[in-house]
């Protein structure tokens, strides 16, 4: 394989690409390809985002664990970034119930290591390819309190839905006391100054009731394992 890659990169150099750029692109493709492969092994479920720094006795850990259990009880796969904190809690709830508990992990210098409550796991090297898989694996999104990483993931999902680059799927922000101040910034600054439209604020639902998330997943229904709601969507939008 390495010899084939060397020959391939040397050939592309004739088109003005340097070997290092081609090798880097192949690494990107490898991350995405392995991710798409694992995506086809389970039906789309609910992706749970949130802080890796939340301890086991934290109220949001307990709530995420309960959510994972309820989703599994209703036959939905639980997908997370595979690490500790909120991710572990959601995976743990699903795992303990006997459901599908998926962890799409990433290599970091701190905090991130696979939690022990996973039925399926994969480690990514690049953030962007991991985020693609976390989104494509899901029919409903649940964002628990988190830091820059969680905000990055939330912003990306919102902009993709805002710009019609993905299906309009339910986005829940769990924890009213945590998320309402941020929502007010969107409302009082972004909306007031014309940076977003009023309908953009309707992309998210702020709640303390995890039953809303379970009901939304039930309403979305169960997608077959060998299908993905993005397949027809991408074709219709000419995005693939």
Beta strands, then each sheet from edge to edge (+ up, - down):
strand 1: 45-49
strand 2: 78-80
strand 3: 101-106
strand 4: 120-124
strand 5: 138-143
strand 6: 170-174
strand 7: 204-207
sheet 1: 4+ 3+ 2+ 1+ 5+ 6+ 7+
end
